[in-house]
Amino acid sequence: MVQKAPGMFRYFENLIDPYTAYAERDTPATRLWPFLKEYAQPFRSVFLVTAFMSIVVAAVEVGLIYYMGRIVDLLDADPAQVWADHGTELILVALFIILIRPILQALDVALINNAILPNFGTLIRWRAHRQVLRQSVGWFENDFAGRIANRIMQTPPAAGEVVFQVFDAISFSLAYMVGAAILLSAADLRLLMPLLIWFVLYGLLVNWTVRRVGPASKAASDARSQVTGRVVDAYANIHSVKMFAHHDLETEFAREAIERARRTFQVEMRIFTAMDITLVTLNGLLIVGVVGWALALWMNGQASVGVVAAATALTLRLNSMTAWIMWALSSFFRQLGVVAEGMETIAQPIRLTDAASAPDLKLTEGRIELKRLTHHYGRPSGGLQSVDLVVRPGEKIGLVGRSGAGKSTLLKLLLRFYDAESGEIRIDGQNIARVTQDSLRRNIGMVQQDSSLLHRSVRDNILYGRPDATEAEMRDAARQAHADAFIHDLVDPEGRRGYDAHVGERGVKLSGGQRQRITLARVILKDAPILLLDEATSALDSEVEAAIQETLYGMMEGKTVIAIAHRLSTIAHMDRIVVLDEGRIVEDGTHEALLENRGLYAEFWNRQSGGFLKPEGDT
């Protein structure tokens, strides 16, 4: 349960809206700093105020050390005289420490912890997710879903850590060191010399560390993403893993990635070990140099006890700070490496885009024209080659061909999951590459062979076809798909029943036939004027299929339909049947005409047993 925040927290938390409107870019910045700058734009004014407050807080810290040295000097006098001469000053300083300093500190931490960190990570995660969702189907097919998700999840906290270290450590420490230099030089210019020497050596150590930490951290982050990708791949395909008894194969496959992650992490940690050893040595030189010199000056009567006390307190404070600063800088560059790795996914350009000022598709009849359509997925063969086809309004077309003939490619191009390499597709005279993708897909309903469902309730899955549909319309679609009966009996592990029951990842808690019927219900509810069927009844048993066929024929009424089926009996009554072979149309006609033609379709038909198309080479 999320608790209501007190007013002060709520004020800072609401300084930035992470969901504020922004201009989406098809080609995001691919270099690290421009990438971060783009996401940080809404935070610009808050960043400036936070940087200023970090400097103020550092100045206060240095000022306190200076004043402690002053108090030591004041003590070398009669107590009554000290109080008479400096009582008001001491009271004002005490009030400053008790009242003003906490307010300054509160402003500083509230800006970092409440205004920046929760909102900056949220903004990046929100925009990165939106950017990735805009990628094409082909883009997702070329990567692990687990690795994509891992990068979306790990980049925002890494970017947040970068910002945190900038304001909490880097700006504070720089201001602190400048203040320390001013304080020591004001006491005696010679005290500045050991500090400057130490600072140069410390800078060289920082440079050595960060130059190695960035690449090492990116390699480690990439290795962790690979582990995630392999593990999620095994979990998502657990049925195959168990069915083929490949537990050992999968554990070994994961072990390779886990071992690579261990080795890259070892390299990263070696850098930190070397850094720590060198840092302790440098800090020893700092303490001996500054405090020793201050003592020497005091012994020669050139510095007061207060100067020695202030110098000692300052160097001890720097000694404790330097490890923190080094870790902060290392974390800063390590997290930059994580962000850089995440950019490999988030900052990839959107290649399949809407044309500038593209209009929505205006569907009037449902006429589909394919003109010299060619697509090979960037390979020398496969896909489609110079396909010409006209599907008249309301016509029902069956697509037949061996595996790899180009049937599914044709449907994917119709949905513009890919841009054709050459040729064009027109719907009611409009080139689909020139209209918006969303308007195109809103006018097309598709039932796929792989009836994947969302890990949500049955209701949510069916309503995905038309989210604004009423409960009655949703249930009616389920009845038409012959899904209503089994839905009422569903119970998930959380005790949710019927339409509220969750179906598991990709619908794994349902049988193939149940998933197929929910998918059909979703498309029935969508009621799009163009219908694509890719083995729509492949997962159904004969009895259910016979009932569903009647529903399918009802769905087709008044629509333009293209259906793929290996079970030729399911498409024998189509208006026309188009036969594809090696990416080309080799036959086109009615079922009867193609049988009389004694060509490839007739050969497929004669090879069937129980209505299935047998693979090439079977007799």
Secondary structure, DSSP 8 states (H G I E B T S, - for coil): ------HHHHHHHTSS-TT------SS---SHHHHHHHHHGGGHHHHHHHHHHHHHHHHHHHHHHHHHHHHHHHTSS-HHHHHHHHHHHHHHHHHIIIIIHHHHHHHHHHIIIIIIHHHHHHHHHHHHHHHHHTS-HHHHHTS-HHHHHHHHHHHHHHHHHHHHHIIIIIHHHHHHHHHHHHHHHHH-GGGHHHHHHHHHHHHHHHHHHHHHHHHHHHHHHHHHHHHHHHHHHHHHTHHHHHHTT-HHHHHHHHHHHHHHHHHHHHHHHHHHHHHHHHHHHHHHHHHHHHHHHHHHHHHTTSS-HHHHHHHHHHHHHHHHHHHHHHHHHHHHHHHHHHHHHHHHHHT----S---TT------SS--EEEEEEEE-TTSSSSSEEEEEEEE-TT-EEEEEESTTSSHHHHHHHHTTSS--SEEEEEETTEEGGGS-HHHHHHTEEEE-SS----SSBHHHHHHTT-TT--HHHHHHHHHHTT-HHHHHT-B-TT--BGGG-B--GGGTTS-HHHHHHHHHHHHHHH--SEEEEESTTTTS-HHHHHHHHHHHHHHHTTSEEEEE-SSGGGTTTSSEEEEEETTEEEEEE-HHHHHHHTSHHHHHHHH-BTTB---TT--
